Amino acid sequence: MKVIQLPQIDVSPLESLQGDERNNFVGNNIYGLISAVLGQEVAPRITGMLLDESAVNFSQLLTDSQYFSGKVFEAHSLWMNSQGKAQ
């Protein structure tokens, strides 16, 4: 699995944000990375899948490149399978 290197992200706002504000903060920080690796066509879908997944640890998602990469490629694989497309 390719590891997507995360930039240094200040995750302290996560403690005070909730709901849509929290999702927007996380989404704004990961969308560009996902788009750069998987393309603009699927980036909105994959970002949305990660934000909707209750089992995703947002703090870890923004600070741990291995965790982030695993979740991104897992979501991409699920989406591809749902579209009937093989990787």
PyMOL commands that place a pseudoatom at each C-alpha (Angstrom):
pseudoatom trace, name=CA, resn=MET, resi=1, chain=A, elem=C, hetatm=0, pos=[0.000, 0.000, 0.000]
pseudoatom trace, name=CA, resn=LYS, resi=2, chain=A, elem=C, hetatm=0, pos=[1.217, 3.459, -0.887]
pseudoatom trace, name=CA, resn=VAL, resi=3, chain=A, elem=C, hetatm=0, pos=[1.523, 5.762, 2.128]
pseudoatom trace, name=CA, resn=ILE, resi=4, chain=A, elem=C, hetatm=0, pos=[0.159, 9.269, 1.647]
pseudoatom trace, name=CA, resn=GLN, resi=5, chain=A, elem=C, hetatm=0, pos=[2.334, 11.669, 3.614]
pseudoatom trace, name=CA, resn=LEU, resi=6, chain=A, elem=C, hetatm=0, pos=[0.291, 14.071, 5.702]
pseudoatom trace, name=CA, resn=PRO, resi=7, chain=A, elem=C, hetatm=0, pos=[1.443, 17.634, 6.250]
pseudoatom trace, name=CA, resn=GLN, resi=8, chain=A, elem=C, hetatm=0, pos=[1.691, 18.894, 9.827]
pseudoatom trace, name=CA, resn=ILE, resi=9, chain=A, elem=C, hetatm=0, pos=[-1.897, 19.651, 10.842]
pseudoatom trace, name=CA, resn=ASP, resi=10, chain=A, elem=C, hetatm=0, pos=[-2.953, 21.382, 14.048]
pseudoatom trace, name=CA, resn=VAL, resi=11, chain=A, elem=C, hetatm=0, pos=[-5.748, 19.132, 15.337]
pseudoatom trace, name=CA, resn=SER, resi=12, chain=A, elem=C, hetatm=0, pos=[-6.488, 21.166, 18.480]
pseudoatom trace, name=CA, resn=PRO, resi=13, chain=A, elem=C, hetatm=0, pos=[-9.669, 22.675, 16.904]
pseudoatom trace, name=CA, resn=LEU, resi=14, chain=A, elem=C, hetatm=0, pos=[-11.160, 19.154, 16.807]
pseudoatom trace, name=CA, resn=GLU, resi=15, chain=A, elem=C, hetatm=0, pos=[-11.713, 19.303, 20.566]
pseudoatom trace, name=CA, resn=SER, resi=16, chain=A, elem=C, hetatm=0, pos=[-14.138, 22.221, 20.319]
pseudoatom trace, name=CA, resn=LEU, resi=17, chain=A, elem=C, hetatm=0, pos=[-15.788, 21.530, 16.944]
pseudoatom trace, name=CA, resn=GLN, resi=18, chain=A, elem=C, hetatm=0, pos=[-18.881, 19.382, 16.517]
pseudoatom trace, name=CA, resn=GLY, resi=19, chain=A, elem=C, hetatm=0, pos=[-21.161, 18.212, 13.741]
pseudoatom trace, name=CA, resn=ASP, resi=20, chain=A, elem=C, hetatm=0, pos=[-20.819, 19.976, 10.391]
pseudoatom trace, name=CA, resn=GLU, resi=21, chain=A, elem=C, hetatm=0, pos=[-18.053, 22.301, 11.613]
pseudoatom trace, name=CA, resn=ARG, resi=22, chain=A, elem=C, hetatm=0, pos=[-15.970, 19.284, 12.659]
pseudoatom trace, name=CA, resn=ASN, resi=23, chain=A, elem=C, hetatm=0, pos=[-16.633, 17.530, 9.342]
pseudoatom trace, name=CA, resn=ASN, resi=24, chain=A, elem=C, hetatm=0, pos=[-15.747, 20.685, 7.402]
pseudoatom trace, name=CA, resn=PHE, resi=25, chain=A, elem=C, hetatm=0, pos=[-12.469, 21.056, 9.300]
pseudoatom trace, name=CA, resn=VAL, resi=26, chain=A, elem=C, hetatm=0, pos=[-11.465, 17.447, 8.625]
pseudoatom trace, name=CA, resn=GLY, resi=27, chain=A, elem=C, hetatm=0, pos=[-12.742, 17.492, 5.037]
pseudoatom trace, name=CA, resn=ASN, resi=28, chain=A, elem=C, hetatm=0, pos=[-10.860, 20.689, 4.208]
pseudoatom trace, name=CA, resn=ASN, resi=29, chain=A, elem=C, hetatm=0, pos=[-7.652, 19.142, 5.495]
pseudoatom trace, name=CA, resn=ILE, resi=30, chain=A, elem=C, hetatm=0, pos=[-7.929, 15.817, 3.647]
pseudoatom trace, name=CA, resn=TYR, resi=31, chain=A, elem=C, hetatm=0, pos=[-9.695, 16.631, 0.369]
pseudoatom trace, name=CA, resn=GLY, resi=32, chain=A, elem=C, hetatm=0, pos=[-6.641, 18.026, -1.420]
pseudoatom trace, name=CA, resn=LEU, resi=33, chain=A, elem=C, hetatm=0, pos=[-4.511, 15.036, -0.438]
pseudoatom trace, name=CA, resn=ILE, resi=34, chain=A, elem=C, hetatm=0, pos=[-7.125, 12.568, -1.635]
pseudoatom trace, name=CA, resn=SER, resi=35, chain=A, elem=C, hetatm=0, pos=[-7.618, 14.520, -4.857]
pseudoatom trace, name=CA, resn=ALA, resi=36, chain=A, elem=C, hetatm=0, pos=[-3.859, 14.539, -5.530]
pseudoatom trace, name=CA, resn=VAL, resi=37, chain=A, elem=C, hetatm=0, pos=[-3.625, 10.757, -5.124]
pseudoatom trace, name=CA, resn=LEU, resi=38, chain=A, elem=C, hetatm=0, pos=[-6.915, 9.462, -6.523]
pseudoatom trace, name=CA, resn=GLY, resi=39, chain=A, elem=C, hetatm=0, pos=[-8.045, 12.314, -8.759]
pseudoatom trace, name=CA, resn=GLN, resi=40, chain=A, elem=C, hetatm=0, pos=[-10.683, 15.025, -8.627]
pseudoatom trace, name=CA, resn=GLU, resi=41, chain=A, elem=C, hetatm=0, pos=[-13.356, 12.704, -9.948]
pseudoatom trace, name=CA, resn=VAL, resi=42, chain=A, elem=C, hetatm=0, pos=[-13.454, 10.447, -6.856]
pseudoatom trace, name=CA, resn=ALA, resi=43, chain=A, elem=C, hetatm=0, pos=[-12.063, 12.784, -4.169]
pseudoatom trace, name=CA, resn=PRO, resi=44, chain=A, elem=C, hetatm=0, pos=[-15.481, 14.166, -3.103]
pseudoatom trace, name=CA, resn=ARG, resi=45, chain=A, elem=C, hetatm=0, pos=[-16.906, 10.657, -2.768]
pseudoatom trace, name=CA, resn=ILE, resi=46, chain=A, elem=C, hetatm=0, pos=[-13.949, 9.262, -0.793]
pseudoatom trace, name=CA, resn=THR, resi=47, chain=A, elem=C, hetatm=0, pos=[-13.793, 12.335, 1.460]
pseudoatom trace, name=CA, resn=GLY, resi=48, chain=A, elem=C, hetatm=0, pos=[-17.515, 12.008, 2.150]
pseudoatom trace, name=CA, resn=MET, resi=49, chain=A, elem=C, hetatm=0, pos=[-17.202, 8.310, 2.913]
pseudoatom trace, name=CA, resn=LEU, resi=50, chain=A, elem=C, hetatm=0, pos=[-14.473, 9.005, 5.476]
pseudoatom trace, name=CA, resn=LEU, resi=51, chain=A, elem=C, hetatm=0, pos=[-16.467, 11.804, 7.103]
pseudoatom trace, name=CA, resn=ASP, resi=52, chain=A, elem=C, hetatm=0, pos=[-19.592, 9.608, 7.320]
pseudoatom trace, name=CA, resn=GLU, resi=53, chain=A, elem=C, hetatm=0, pos=[-17.768, 6.596, 8.767]
pseudoatom trace, name=CA, resn=SER, resi=54, chain=A, elem=C, hetatm=0, pos=[-18.342, 6.585, 12.540]
pseudoatom trace, name=CA, resn=ALA, resi=55, chain=A, elem=C, hetatm=0, pos=[-15.386, 4.249, 13.130]
pseudoatom trace, name=CA, resn=VAL, resi=56, chain=A, elem=C, hetatm=0, pos=[-12.872, 6.771, 11.728]
pseudoatom trace, name=CA, resn=ASN, resi=57, chain=A, elem=C, hetatm=0, pos=[-10.779, 8.543, 14.368]
pseudoatom trace, name=CA, resn=PHE, resi=58, chain=A, elem=C, hetatm=0, pos=[-10.525, 12.088, 12.986]
pseudoatom trace, name=CA, resn=SER, resi=59, chain=A, elem=C, hetatm=0, pos=[-7.544, 13.045, 15.128]
pseudoatom trace, name=CA, resn=GLN, resi=60, chain=A, elem=C, hetatm=0, pos=[-5.614, 9.975, 13.974]
pseudoatom trace, name=CA, resn=LEU, resi=61, chain=A, elem=C, hetatm=0, pos=[-6.798, 10.520, 10.393]
pseudoatom trace, name=CA, resn=LEU, resi=62, chain=A, elem=C, hetatm=0, pos=[-5.150, 13.969, 10.389]
pseudoatom trace, name=CA, resn=THR, resi=63, chain=A, elem=C, hetatm=0, pos=[-1.912, 12.987, 12.134]
pseudoatom trace, name=CA, resn=ASP, resi=64, chain=A, elem=C, hetatm=0, pos=[-1.045, 9.377, 11.205]
pseudoatom trace, name=CA, resn=SER, resi=65, chain=A, elem=C, hetatm=0, pos=[-0.044, 8.869, 7.561]
pseudoatom trace, name=CA, resn=GLN, resi=66, chain=A, elem=C, hetatm=0, pos=[-0.367, 5.059, 7.779]
pseudoatom trace, name=CA, resn=TYR, resi=67, chain=A, elem=C, hetatm=0, pos=[-3.868, 5.260, 9.267]
pseudoatom trace, name=CA, resn=PHE, resi=68, chain=A, elem=C, hetatm=0, pos=[-4.944, 7.956, 6.799]
pseudoatom trace, name=CA, resn=SER, resi=69, chain=A, elem=C, hetatm=0, pos=[-3.643, 6.003, 3.811]
pseudoatom trace, name=CA, resn=GLY, resi=70, chain=A, elem=C, hetatm=0, pos=[-5.288, 2.789, 4.986]
pseudoatom trace, name=CA, resn=LYS, resi=71, chain=A, elem=C, hetatm=0, pos=[-8.670, 4.481, 5.406]
pseudoatom trace, name=CA, resn=VAL, resi=72, chain=A, elem=C, hetatm=0, pos=[-8.419, 6.290, 2.050]
pseudoatom trace, name=CA, resn=PHE, resi=73, chain=A, elem=C, hetatm=0, pos=[-7.546, 3.145, 0.091]
pseudoatom trace, name=CA, resn=GLU, resi=74, chain=A, elem=C, hetatm=0, pos=[-10.115, 1.077, 2.003]
pseudoatom trace, name=CA, resn=ALA, resi=75, chain=A, elem=C, hetatm=0, pos=[-12.850, 3.594, 1.111]
pseudoatom trace, name=CA, resn=HIS, resi=76, chain=A, elem=C, hetatm=0, pos=[-11.632, 3.732, -2.493]
pseudoatom trace, name=CA, resn=SER, resi=77, chain=A, elem=C, hetatm=0, pos=[-11.730, -0.064, -2.752]
pseudoatom trace, name=CA, resn=LEU, resi=78, chain=A, elem=C, hetatm=0, pos=[-15.265, -0.181, -1.322]
pseudoatom trace, name=CA, resn=TRP, resi=79, chain=A, elem=C, hetatm=0, pos=[-16.403, 2.518, -3.733]
pseudoatom trace, name=CA, resn=MET, resi=80, chain=A, elem=C, hetatm=0, pos=[-14.797, 0.802, -6.727]
pseudoatom trace, name=CA, resn=ASN, resi=81, chain=A, elem=C, hetatm=0, pos=[-16.440, -2.492, -5.787]
pseudoatom trace, name=CA, resn=SER, resi=82, chain=A, elem=C, hetatm=0, pos=[-19.812, -0.778, -5.421]
pseudoatom trace, name=CA, resn=GLN, resi=83, chain=A, elem=C, hetatm=0, pos=[-19.376, 0.608, -8.941]
pseudoatom trace, name=CA, resn=GLY, resi=84, chain=A, elem=C, hetatm=0, pos=[-18.542, -2.842, -10.282]
pseudoatom trace, name=CA, resn=LYS, resi=85, chain=A, elem=C, hetatm=0, pos=[-15.028, -1.743, -11.165]
pseudoatom trace, name=CA, resn=ALA, resi=86, chain=A, elem=C, hetatm=0, pos=[-11.944, -3.781, -10.369]
pseudoatom trace, name=CA, resn=GLN, resi=87, chain=A, elem=C, hetatm=0, pos=[-8.856, -1.934, -9.172]
for i in range(1, 87): cmd.bond("trace and resi %d" % i, "trace and resi %d" % (i + 1))
show_as sticks, trace
zoom trace
